[in-house]
Amino acid sequence: MPKIKTSRGAAKRFKATGTGKLKRHKAYRRHILTTKTRKQKRHLRHAPTVDATNMKAMERLLPYL
């Protein structure tokens, strides 16, 4: 059985937690931050986990995480 290739784009965007969940970054935190409120920027700081509905697709992209 051949090895499965990891999606390199996905590997750079997601990191595994100790329990096997995947952390991701939130959108809207790159530029034009002067127009966003302090509250918006504060809530964008923390990296959430990937939703359970997307985990099957993520396992295909990241087989060895």
CHARMM internal coordinates of N, CA and C (Angstrom, degrees):
IC EDIT
DIST 1 N 1 CA 1.4528
DIST 1 CA 1 C 1.5343
ANGL 1 N 1 CA 1 C 108.84
DIST 1 C 2 N 1.3304
ANGL 1 CA 1 C 2 N 118.78
DIHE 1 N 1 CA 1 C 2 N 125.61
DIST 2 N 2 CA 1.4701
ANGL 1 C 2 N 2 CA 119.71
DIHE 1 CA 1 C 2 N 2 CA -179.63
DIST 2 CA 2 C 1.5261
ANGL 2 N 2 CA 2 C 111.81
DIHE 1 C 2 N 2 CA 2 C -73.52
DIST 2 C 3 N 1.3109
ANGL 2 CA 2 C 3 N 114.39
DIHE 2 N 2 CA 2 C 3 N 160.24
DIST 3 N 3 CA 1.4556
ANGL 2 C 3 N 3 CA 119.55
DIHE 2 CA 2 C 3 N 3 CA 176.66
DIST 3 CA 3 C 1.5245
ANGL 3 N 3 CA 3 C 109.58
DIHE 2 C 3 N 3 CA 3 C -70.90
DIST 3 C 4 N 1.3283
ANGL 3 CA 3 C 4 N 116.67
DIHE 3 N 3 CA 3 C 4 N 154.10
DIST 4 N 4 CA 1.4575
ANGL 3 C 4 N 4 CA 121.78
DIHE 3 CA 3 C 4 N 4 CA 177.21
DIST 4 CA 4 C 1.5224
ANGL 4 N 4 CA 4 C 107.77
DIHE 3 C 4 N 4 CA 4 C -96.21
DIST 4 C 5 N 1.3190
ANGL 4 CA 4 C 5 N 116.47
DIHE 4 N 4 CA 4 C 5 N 135.81
DIST 5 N 5 CA 1.4583
ANGL 4 C 5 N 5 CA 119.88
DIHE 4 CA 4 C 5 N 5 CA 179.39
DIST 5 CA 5 C 1.5263
ANGL 5 N 5 CA 5 C 110.13
DIHE 4 C 5 N 5 CA 5 C -80.14
DIST 5 C 6 N 1.3244
ANGL 5 CA 5 C 6 N 115.09
DIHE 5 N 5 CA 5 C 6 N 137.59
DIST 6 N 6 CA 1.4484
ANGL 5 C 6 N 6 CA 122.06
DIHE 5 CA 5 C 6 N 6 CA 174.89
DIST 6 CA 6 C 1.5173
ANGL 6 N 6 CA 6 C 108.69
DIHE 5 C 6 N 6 CA 6 C -81.98
DIST 6 C 7 N 1.3271
ANGL 6 CA 6 C 7 N 117.16
DIHE 6 N 6 CA 6 C 7 N 138.95
DIST 7 N 7 CA 1.4599
ANGL 6 C 7 N 7 CA 121.49
DIHE 6 CA 6 C 7 N 7 CA 173.81
DIST 7 CA 7 C 1.5177
ANGL 7 N 7 CA 7 C 107.79
DIHE 6 C 7 N 7 CA 7 C -71.21
DIST 7 C 8 N 1.3225
ANGL 7 CA 7 C 8 N 117.19
DIHE 7 N 7 CA 7 C 8 N 112.95
DIST 8 N 8 CA 1.4684
ANGL 7 C 8 N 8 CA 120.44
DIHE 7 CA 7 C 8 N 8 CA -174.33
DIST 8 CA 8 C 1.5292
ANGL 8 N 8 CA 8 C 112.08
DIHE 7 C 8 N 8 CA 8 C -67.19
DIST 8 C 9 N 1.3355
ANGL 8 CA 8 C 9 N 116.92
DIHE 8 N 8 CA 8 C 9 N -32.60
DIST 9 N 9 CA 1.4613
ANGL 8 C 9 N 9 CA 120.04
DIHE 8 CA 8 C 9 N 9 CA 177.16
DIST 9 CA 9 C 1.5155
ANGL 9 N 9 CA 9 C 111.13
DIHE 8 C 9 N 9 CA 9 C -64.27
DIST 9 C 10 N 1.3360
ANGL 9 CA 9 C 10 N 116.52
DIHE 9 N 9 CA 9 C 10 N -41.47
DIST 10 N 10 CA 1.4645
ANGL 9 C 10 N 10 CA 120.90
DIHE 9 CA 9 C 10 N 10 CA 179.42
DIST 10 CA 10 C 1.5283
ANGL 10 N 10 CA 10 C 110.40
DIHE 9 C 10 N 10 CA 10 C -70.71
DIST 10 C 11 N 1.3190
ANGL 10 CA 10 C 11 N 117.32
DIHE 10 N 10 CA 10 C 11 N -35.90
DIST 11 N 11 CA 1.4665
ANGL 10 C 11 N 11 CA 121.01
DIHE 10 CA 10 C 11 N 11 CA -179.28
DIST 11 CA 11 C 1.5254
ANGL 11 N 11 CA 11 C 111.07
DIHE 10 C 11 N 11 CA 11 C -62.94
DIST 11 C 12 N 1.3331
ANGL 11 CA 11 C 12 N 116.81
DIHE 11 N 11 CA 11 C 12 N -31.99
DIST 12 N 12 CA 1.4586
ANGL 11 C 12 N 12 CA 120.59
DIHE 11 CA 11 C 12 N 12 CA 179.61
DIST 12 CA 12 C 1.5245
ANGL 12 N 12 CA 12 C 112.09
DIHE 11 C 12 N 12 CA 12 C -79.41
DIST 12 C 13 N 1.3252
ANGL 12 CA 12 C 13 N 117.69
DIHE 12 N 12 CA 12 C 13 N -21.14
DIST 13 N 13 CA 1.4633
ANGL 12 C 13 N 13 CA 121.20
DIHE 12 CA 12 C 13 N 13 CA -174.17
DIST 13 CA 13 C 1.5250
ANGL 13 N 13 CA 13 C 114.33
DIHE 12 C 13 N 13 CA 13 C -97.59
DIST 13 C 14 N 1.3243
ANGL 13 CA 13 C 14 N 117.62
DIHE 13 N 13 CA 13 C 14 N -20.47
DIST 14 N 14 CA 1.4644
ANGL 13 C 14 N 14 CA 121.28
DIHE 13 CA 13 C 14 N 14 CA -174.69
DIST 14 CA 14 C 1.5180
ANGL 14 N 14 CA 14 C 110.76
DIHE 13 C 14 N 14 CA 14 C -125.73
DIST 14 C 15 N 1.3352
ANGL 14 CA 14 C 15 N 116.01
DIHE 14 N 14 CA 14 C 15 N 143.50
DIST 15 N 15 CA 1.4658
ANGL 14 C 15 N 15 CA 121.87
DIHE 14 CA 14 C 15 N 15 CA 176.41
DIST 15 CA 15 C 1.5186
ANGL 15 N 15 CA 15 C 107.91
DIHE 14 C 15 N 15 CA 15 C -127.61
DIST 15 C 16 N 1.3277
ANGL 15 CA 15 C 16 N 115.82
DIHE 15 N 15 CA 15 C 16 N 144.08
DIST 16 N 16 CA 1.4644
ANGL 15 C 16 N 16 CA 120.71
DIHE 15 CA 15 C 16 N 16 CA -179.03
DIST 16 CA 16 C 1.5249
ANGL 16 N 16 CA 16 C 110.15
DIHE 15 C 16 N 16 CA 16 C -85.52
DIST 16 C 17 N 1.3310
ANGL 16 CA 16 C 17 N 116.10
DIHE 16 N 16 CA 16 C 17 N 143.46
DIST 17 N 17 CA 1.4599
ANGL 16 C 17 N 17 CA 121.39
DIHE 16 CA 16 C 17 N 17 CA 174.22
DIST 17 CA 17 C 1.5268
ANGL 17 N 17 CA 17 C 107.99
DIHE 16 C 17 N 17 CA 17 C -90.05
DIST 17 C 18 N 1.3080
ANGL 17 CA 17 C 18 N 116.36
DIHE 17 N 17 CA 17 C 18 N 177.45
DIST 18 N 18 CA 1.4565
ANGL 17 C 18 N 18 CA 120.48
DIHE 17 CA 17 C 18 N 18 CA -179.50
DIST 18 CA 18 C 1.5197
ANGL 18 N 18 CA 18 C 113.25
DIHE 17 C 18 N 18 CA 18 C -64.52
DIST 18 C 19 N 1.3282
ANGL 18 CA 18 C 19 N 116.88
DIHE 18 N 18 CA 18 C 19 N -29.24
DIST 19 N 19 CA 1.4652
ANGL 18 C 19 N 19 CA 120.40
DIHE 18 CA 18 C 19 N 19 CA -178.71
DIST 19 CA 19 C 1.5214
ANGL 19 N 19 CA 19 C 112.71
DIHE 18 C 19 N 19 CA 19 C -90.36
DIST 19 C 20 N 1.3396
ANGL 19 CA 19 C 20 N 117.35
DIHE 19 N 19 CA 19 C 20 N 0.07
DIST 20 N 20 CA 1.4557
ANGL 19 C 20 N 20 CA 120.32
DIHE 19 CA 19 C 20 N 20 CA 177.13
DIST 20 CA 20 C 1.5149
ANGL 20 N 20 CA 20 C 114.93
DIHE 19 C 20 N 20 CA 20 C 97.58
DIST 20 C 21 N 1.3257
ANGL 20 CA 20 C 21 N 117.22
DIHE 20 N 20 CA 20 C 21 N -0.67
DIST 21 N 21 CA 1.4617
ANGL 20 C 21 N 21 CA 119.55
DIHE 20 CA 20 C 21 N 21 CA 175.11
DIST 21 CA 21 C 1.5263
ANGL 21 N 21 CA 21 C 108.75
DIHE 20 C 21 N 21 CA 21 C -77.86
DIST 21 C 22 N 1.3238
ANGL 21 CA 21 C 22 N 116.47
DIHE 21 N 21 CA 21 C 22 N 164.66
DIST 22 N 22 CA 1.4566
ANGL 21 C 22 N 22 CA 120.91
DIHE 21 CA 21 C 22 N 22 CA -179.48
DIST 22 CA 22 C 1.5190
ANGL 22 N 22 CA 22 C 110.57
DIHE 21 C 22 N 22 CA 22 C -110.02
DIST 22 C 23 N 1.3285
ANGL 22 CA 22 C 23 N 115.73
DIHE 22 N 22 CA 22 C 23 N 132.39
DIST 23 N 23 CA 1.4621
ANGL 22 C 23 N 23 CA 121.20
DIHE 22 CA 22 C 23 N 23 CA 175.07
DIST 23 CA 23 C 1.5148
ANGL 23 N 23 CA 23 C 108.01
DIHE 22 C 23 N 23 CA 23 C -91.90
DIST 23 C 24 N 1.3382
ANGL 23 CA 23 C 24 N 115.91
DIHE 23 N 23 CA 23 C 24 N 144.92
DIST 24 N 24 CA 1.4579
ANGL 23 C 24 N 24 CA 121.10
DIHE 23 CA 23 C 24 N 24 CA 177.71
DIST 24 CA 24 C 1.5196
ANGL 24 N 24 CA 24 C 108.82
DIHE 23 C 24 N 24 CA 24 C -134.75
DIST 24 C 25 N 1.3293
ANGL 24 CA 24 C 25 N 116.17
DIHE 24 N 24 CA 24 C 25 N 166.54
DIST 25 N 25 CA 1.4568
ANGL 24 C 25 N 25 CA 121.02
DIHE 24 CA 24 C 25 N 25 CA 176.52
DIST 25 CA 25 C 1.5141
ANGL 25 N 25 CA 25 C 109.69
DIHE 24 C 25 N 25 CA 25 C -97.65
DIST 25 C 26 N 1.3102
ANGL 25 CA 25 C 26 N 116.63
DIHE 25 N 25 CA 25 C 26 N 150.86
DIST 26 N 26 CA 1.4600
ANGL 25 C 26 N 26 CA 121.20
DIHE 25 CA 25 C 26 N 26 CA 177.56
DIST 26 CA 26 C 1.5253
ANGL 26 N 26 CA 26 C 109.83
DIHE 25 C 26 N 26 CA 26 C -84.70
DIST 26 C 27 N 1.3101
ANGL 26 CA 26 C 27 N 115.97
DIHE 26 N 26 CA 26 C 27 N 153.25
DIST 27 N 27 CA 1.4544
ANGL 26 C 27 N 27 CA 122.14
DIHE 26 CA 26 C 27 N 27 CA 177.07
DIST 27 CA 27 C 1.5283
ANGL 27 N 27 CA 27 C 109.78
DIHE 26 C 27 N 27 CA 27 C -80.44
DIST 27 C 28 N 1.3193
ANGL 27 CA 27 C 28 N 116.69
DIHE 27 N 27 CA 27 C 28 N 171.00
DIST 28 N 28 CA 1.4740
ANGL 27 C 28 N 28 CA 125.37
DIHE 27 CA 27 C 28 N 28 CA 175.27
DIST 28 CA 28 C 1.5268
ANGL 28 N 28 CA 28 C 113.60
DIHE 27 C 28 N 28 CA 28 C 70.02
DIST 28 C 29 N 1.3130
ANGL 28 CA 28 C 29 N 118.51
DIHE 28 N 28 CA 28 C 29 N 28.63
DIST 29 N 29 CA 1.4587
ANGL 28 C 29 N 29 CA 120.01
DIHE 28 CA 28 C 29 N 29 CA 179.98
DIST 29 CA 29 C 1.5309
ANGL 29 N 29 CA 29 C 110.97
DIHE 28 C 29 N 29 CA 29 C -121.49
DIST 29 C 30 N 1.3313
ANGL 29 CA 29 C 30 N 118.89
DIHE 29 N 29 CA 29 C 30 N 14.03
DIST 30 N 30 CA 1.4563
ANGL 29 C 30 N 30 CA 121.40
DIHE 29 CA 29 C 30 N 30 CA -173.91
DIST 30 CA 30 C 1.5239
ANGL 30 N 30 CA 30 C 114.33
DIHE 29 C 30 N 30 CA 30 C -89.35
DIST 30 C 31 N 1.3153
ANGL 30 CA 30 C 31 N 117.38
DIHE 30 N 30 CA 30 C 31 N -51.33
DIST 31 N 31 CA 1.4716
ANGL 30 C 31 N 31 CA 119.81
DIHE 30 CA 30 C 31 N 31 CA -174.85
DIST 31 CA 31 C 1.5141
ANGL 31 N 31 CA 31 C 109.81
DIHE 30 C 31 N 31 CA 31 C -148.65
DIST 31 C 32 N 1.3253
ANGL 31 CA 31 C 32 N 116.04
DIHE 31 N 31 CA 31 C 32 N 176.09
DIST 32 N 32 CA 1.4662
ANGL 31 C 32 N 32 CA 124.56
DIHE 31 CA 31 C 32 N 32 CA -175.32
DIST 32 CA 32 C 1.5313
ANGL 32 N 32 CA 32 C 109.61
DIHE 31 C 32 N 32 CA 32 C 55.10
DIST 32 C 33 N 1.3092
ANGL 32 CA 32 C 33 N 116.49
DIHE 32 N 32 CA 32 C 33 N 45.84
DIST 33 N 33 CA 1.4623
ANGL 32 C 33 N 33 CA 120.86
DIHE 32 CA 32 C 33 N 33 CA -178.32
DIST 33 CA 33 C 1.5217
ANGL 33 N 33 CA 33 C 112.05
DIHE 32 C 33 N 33 CA 33 C -78.89
DIST 33 C 34 N 1.3307
ANGL 33 CA 33 C 34 N 116.81
DIHE 33 N 33 CA 33 C 34 N -14.03
DIST 34 N 34 CA 1.4657
ANGL 33 C 34 N 34 CA 119.31
DIHE 33 CA 33 C 34 N 34 CA -179.40
DIST 34 CA 34 C 1.5240
ANGL 34 N 34 CA 34 C 111.57
DIHE 33 C 34 N 34 CA 34 C -69.61
DIST 34 C 35 N 1.3345
ANGL 34 CA 34 C 35 N 117.51
DIHE 34 N 34 CA 34 C 35 N -27.00
DIST 35 N 35 CA 1.4622
ANGL 34 C 35 N 35 CA 120.05
DIHE 34 CA 34 C 35 N 35 CA -179.21
DIST 35 CA 35 C 1.5277
ANGL 35 N 35 CA 35 C 112.42
DIHE 34 C 35 N 35 CA 35 C -85.67
DIST 35 C 36 N 1.3048
ANGL 35 CA 35 C 36 N 117.65
DIHE 35 N 35 CA 35 C 36 N -12.81
DIST 36 N 36 CA 1.4636
ANGL 35 C 36 N 36 CA 120.82
DIHE 35 CA 35 C 36 N 36 CA -179.08
DIST 36 CA 36 C 1.5299
ANGL 36 N 36 CA 36 C 109.34
DIHE 35 C 36 N 36 CA 36 C -89.08
DIST 36 C 37 N 1.3159
ANGL 36 CA 36 C 37 N 115.56
DIHE 36 N 36 CA 36 C 37 N 147.10
DIST 37 N 37 CA 1.4605
ANGL 36 C 37 N 37 CA 119.85
DIHE 36 CA 36 C 37 N 37 CA -178.36
DIST 37 CA 37 C 1.5246
ANGL 37 N 37 CA 37 C 110.45
DIHE 36 C 37 N 37 CA 37 C -74.91
DIST 37 C 38 N 1.3201
ANGL 37 CA 37 C 38 N 115.24
DIHE 37 N 37 CA 37 C 38 N 163.39
DIST 38 N 38 CA 1.4634
ANGL 37 C 38 N 38 CA 121.63
DIHE 37 CA 37 C 38 N 38 CA 178.59
DIST 38 CA 38 C 1.5277
ANGL 38 N 38 CA 38 C 110.04
DIHE 37 C 38 N 38 CA 38 C -60.03
DIST 38 C 39 N 1.3274
ANGL 38 CA 38 C 39 N 116.07
DIHE 38 N 38 CA 38 C 39 N -39.33
DIST 39 N 39 CA 1.4617
ANGL 38 C 39 N 39 CA 121.61
DIHE 38 CA 38 C 39 N 39 CA -179.51
DIST 39 CA 39 C 1.5300
ANGL 39 N 39 CA 39 C 111.00
DIHE 38 C 39 N 39 CA 39 C -64.64
DIST 39 C 40 N 1.3439
ANGL 39 CA 39 C 40 N 116.97
DIHE 39 N 39 CA 39 C 40 N -43.21
DIST 40 N 40 CA 1.4683
ANGL 39 C 40 N 40 CA 120.95
DIHE 39 CA 39 C 40 N 40 CA 178.65
DIST 40 CA 40 C 1.5211
ANGL 40 N 40 CA 40 C 110.41
DIHE 39 C 40 N 40 CA 40 C -59.25
DIST 40 C 41 N 1.3331
ANGL 40 CA 40 C 41 N 116.62
DIHE 40 N 40 CA 40 C 41 N -48.22
DIST 41 N 41 CA 1.4599
ANGL 40 C 41 N 41 CA 121.22
DIHE 40 CA 40 C 41 N 41 CA -177.23
DIST 41 CA 41 C 1.5208
ANGL 41 N 41 CA 41 C 111.36
DIHE 40 C 41 N 41 CA 41 C -65.66
DIST 41 C 42 N 1.3176
ANGL 41 CA 41 C 42 N 116.55
DIHE 41 N 41 CA 41 C 42 N -36.06
DIST 42 N 42 CA 1.4651
ANGL 41 C 42 N 42 CA 121.00
DIHE 41 CA 41 C 42 N 42 CA 178.89
DIST 42 CA 42 C 1.5216
ANGL 42 N 42 CA 42 C 110.57
DIHE 41 C 42 N 42 CA 42 C -65.12
DIST 42 C 43 N 1.3350
ANGL 42 CA 42 C 43 N 116.95
DIHE 42 N 42 CA 42 C 43 N -42.18
DIST 43 N 43 CA 1.4611
ANGL 42 C 43 N 43 CA 120.55
DIHE 42 CA 42 C 43 N 43 CA -179.69
DIST 43 CA 43 C 1.5293
ANGL 43 N 43 CA 43 C 112.33
DIHE 42 C 43 N 43 CA 43 C -71.72
DIST 43 C 44 N 1.3191
ANGL 43 CA 43 C 44 N 117.54
DIHE 43 N 43 CA 43 C 44 N -22.34
DIST 44 N 44 CA 1.4638
ANGL 43 C 44 N 44 CA 120.65
DIHE 43 CA 43 C 44 N 44 CA 179.10
DIST 44 CA 44 C 1.5296
ANGL 44 N 44 CA 44 C 112.35
DIHE 43 C 44 N 44 CA 44 C -81.46
DIST 44 C 45 N 1.3229
ANGL 44 CA 44 C 45 N 117.49
DIHE 44 N 44 CA 44 C 45 N -10.33
DIST 45 N 45 CA 1.4657
ANGL 44 C 45 N 45 CA 120.87
DIHE 44 CA 44 C 45 N 45 CA -176.65
DIST 45 CA 45 C 1.5209
ANGL 45 N 45 CA 45 C 113.66
DIHE 44 C 45 N 45 CA 45 C -65.89
DIST 45 C 46 N 1.2987
ANGL 45 CA 45 C 46 N 117.71
DIHE 45 N 45 CA 45 C 46 N -45.88
DIST 46 N 46 CA 1.4533
ANGL 45 C 46 N 46 CA 121.44
DIHE 45 CA 45 C 46 N 46 CA -169.70
DIST 46 CA 46 C 1.5143
ANGL 46 N 46 CA 46 C 111.37
DIHE 45 C 46 N 46 CA 46 C -81.13
DIST 46 C 47 N 1.3329
ANGL 46 CA 46 C 47 N 116.05
DIHE 46 N 46 CA 46 C 47 N 132.48
DIST 47 N 47 CA 1.4622
ANGL 46 C 47 N 47 CA 121.59
DIHE 46 CA 46 C 47 N 47 CA -177.20
DIST 47 CA 47 C 1.5227
ANGL 47 N 47 CA 47 C 110.28
DIHE 46 C 47 N 47 CA 47 C -83.37
DIST 47 C 48 N 1.3345
ANGL 47 CA 47 C 48 N 117.72
DIHE 47 N 47 CA 47 C 48 N 117.90
DIST 48 N 48 CA 1.4676
ANGL 47 C 48 N 48 CA 119.97
DIHE 47 CA 47 C 48 N 48 CA 178.58
DIST 48 CA 48 C 1.5257
ANGL 48 N 48 CA 48 C 110.88
DIHE 47 C 48 N 48 CA 48 C -81.52
DIST 48 C 49 N 1.3239
ANGL 48 CA 48 C 49 N 116.48
DIHE 48 N 48 CA 48 C 49 N 173.32
DIST 49 N 49 CA 1.4602
ANGL 48 C 49 N 49 CA 120.90
DIHE 48 CA 48 C 49 N 49 CA 176.11
DIST 49 CA 49 C 1.5244
ANGL 49 N 49 CA 49 C 109.58
DIHE 48 C 49 N 49 CA 49 C -93.38
DIST 49 C 50 N 1.3051
ANGL 49 CA 49 C 50 N 115.73
DIHE 49 N 49 CA 49 C 50 N 158.42
DIST 50 N 50 CA 1.4628
ANGL 49 C 50 N 50 CA 121.71
DIHE 49 CA 49 C 50 N 50 CA 177.98
DIST 50 CA 50 C 1.5215
ANGL 50 N 50 CA 50 C 108.29
DIHE 49 C 50 N 50 CA 50 C -68.36
DIST 50 C 51 N 1.3203
ANGL 50 CA 50 C 51 N 116.52
DIHE 50 N 50 CA 50 C 51 N 138.65
DIST 51 N 51 CA 1.4563
ANGL 50 C 51 N 51 CA 121.90
DIHE 50 CA 50 C 51 N 51 CA -178.33
DIST 51 CA 51 C 1.5244
ANGL 51 N 51 CA 51 C 110.98
DIHE 50 C 51 N 51 CA 51 C -65.34
DIST 51 C 52 N 1.3118
ANGL 51 CA 51 C 52 N 116.39
DIHE 51 N 51 CA 51 C 52 N 150.29
DIST 52 N 52 CA 1.4690
ANGL 51 C 52 N 52 CA 122.16
DIHE 51 CA 51 C 52 N 52 CA -178.08
DIST 52 CA 52 C 1.5213
ANGL 52 N 52 CA 52 C 112.15
DIHE 51 C 52 N 52 CA 52 C -61.70
DIST 52 C 53 N 1.3379
ANGL 52 CA 52 C 53 N 117.51
DIHE 52 N 52 CA 52 C 53 N -29.22
DIST 53 N 53 CA 1.4657
ANGL 52 C 53 N 53 CA 120.49
DIHE 52 CA 52 C 53 N 53 CA -179.40
DIST 53 CA 53 C 1.5276
ANGL 53 N 53 CA 53 C 112.40
DIHE 52 C 53 N 53 CA 53 C -70.10
DIST 53 C 54 N 1.3281
ANGL 53 CA 53 C 54 N 117.46
DIHE 53 N 53 CA 53 C 54 N -20.04
DIST 54 N 54 CA 1.4646
ANGL 53 C 54 N 54 CA 121.54
DIHE 53 CA 53 C 54 N 54 CA 179.87
DIST 54 CA 54 C 1.5209
ANGL 54 N 54 CA 54 C 113.20
DIHE 53 C 54 N 54 CA 54 C -99.26
DIST 54 C 55 N 1.3213
ANGL 54 CA 54 C 55 N 118.54
DIHE 54 N 54 CA 54 C 55 N -3.35
DIST 55 N 55 CA 1.4585
ANGL 54 C 55 N 55 CA 120.68
DIHE 54 CA 54 C 55 N 55 CA -173.45
DIST 55 CA 55 C 1.5292
ANGL 55 N 55 CA 55 C 113.58
DIHE 54 C 55 N 55 CA 55 C -65.28
DIST 55 C 56 N 1.3315
ANGL 55 CA 55 C 56 N 118.39
DIHE 55 N 55 CA 55 C 56 N -33.49
DIST 56 N 56 CA 1.4629
ANGL 55 C 56 N 56 CA 120.91
DIHE 55 CA 55 C 56 N 56 CA 179.48
DIST 56 CA 56 C 1.5237
ANGL 56 N 56 CA 56 C 110.36
DIHE 55 C 56 N 56 CA 56 C -63.85
DIST 56 C 57 N 1.3154
ANGL 56 CA 56 C 57 N 116.61
DIHE 56 N 56 CA 56 C 57 N -43.07
DIST 57 N 57 CA 1.4618
ANGL 56 C 57 N 57 CA 121.45
DIHE 56 CA 56 C 57 N 57 CA 177.60
DIST 57 CA 57 C 1.5263
ANGL 57 N 57 CA 57 C 110.64
DIHE 56 C 57 N 57 CA 57 C -65.82
DIST 57 C 58 N 1.3349
ANGL 57 CA 57 C 58 N 116.98
DIHE 57 N 57 CA 57 C 58 N -38.57
DIST 58 N 58 CA 1.4561
ANGL 57 C 58 N 58 CA 120.84
DIHE 57 CA 57 C 58 N 58 CA -179.30
DIST 58 CA 58 C 1.5250
ANGL 58 N 58 CA 58 C 111.50
DIHE 57 C 58 N 58 CA 58 C -67.97
DIST 58 C 59 N 1.3237
ANGL 58 CA 58 C 59 N 117.48
DIHE 58 N 58 CA 58 C 59 N -33.60
DIST 59 N 59 CA 1.4710
ANGL 58 C 59 N 59 CA 120.34
DIHE 58 CA 58 C 59 N 59 CA 177.70
DIST 59 CA 59 C 1.5221
ANGL 59 N 59 CA 59 C 111.21
DIHE 58 C 59 N 59 CA 59 C -66.74
DIST 59 C 60 N 1.3271
ANGL 59 CA 59 C 60 N 116.60
DIHE 59 N 59 CA 59 C 60 N -30.49
DIST 60 N 60 CA 1.4635
ANGL 59 C 60 N 60 CA 119.80
DIHE 59 CA 59 C 60 N 60 CA 175.52
DIST 60 CA 60 C 1.5302
ANGL 60 N 60 CA 60 C 111.06
DIHE 59 C 60 N 60 CA 60 C -71.15
DIST 60 C 61 N 1.3346
ANGL 60 CA 60 C 61 N 116.43
DIHE 60 N 60 CA 60 C 61 N -38.51
DIST 61 N 61 CA 1.4570
ANGL 60 C 61 N 61 CA 120.47
DIHE 60 CA 60 C 61 N 61 CA -179.38
DIST 61 CA 61 C 1.5272
ANGL 61 N 61 CA 61 C 112.07
DIHE 60 C 61 N 61 CA 61 C -75.14
DIST 61 C 62 N 1.3357
ANGL 61 CA 61 C 62 N 116.06
DIHE 61 N 61 CA 61 C 62 N -34.24
DIST 62 N 62 CA 1.4713
ANGL 61 C 62 N 62 CA 121.65
DIHE 61 CA 61 C 62 N 62 CA -175.81
DIST 62 CA 62 C 1.5153
ANGL 62 N 62 CA 62 C 110.13
DIHE 61 C 62 N 62 CA 62 C -124.50
DIST 62 C 63 N 1.3281
ANGL 62 CA 62 C 63 N 119.29
DIHE 62 N 62 CA 62 C 63 N 73.87
DIST 63 N 63 CA 1.4522
ANGL 62 C 63 N 63 CA 121.19
DIHE 62 CA 62 C 63 N 63 CA -173.58
DIST 63 CA 63 C 1.5277
ANGL 63 N 63 CA 63 C 114.67
DIHE 62 C 63 N 63 CA 63 C -68.35
DIST 63 C 64 N 1.3386
ANGL 63 CA 63 C 64 N 118.14
DIHE 63 N 63 CA 63 C 64 N -22.60
DIST 64 N 64 CA 1.4662
ANGL 63 C 64 N 64 CA 119.55
DIHE 63 CA 63 C 64 N 64 CA -174.13
DIST 64 CA 64 C 1.5132
ANGL 64 N 64 CA 64 C 113.60
DIHE 63 C 64 N 64 CA 64 C -110.94
DIST 64 C 65 N 1.3304
ANGL 64 CA 64 C 65 N 118.16
DIHE 64 N 64 CA 64 C 65 N 18.45
DIST 65 N 65 CA 1.4698
ANGL 64 C 65 N 65 CA 120.22
DIHE 64 CA 64 C 65 N 65 CA 177.04
DIST 65 CA 65 C 1.5096
ANGL 65 N 65 CA 65 C 110.51
DIHE 64 C 65 N 65 CA 65 C -94.08
END
COOR INIT
IC SEED 1 N 1 CA 1 C
IC BUILD
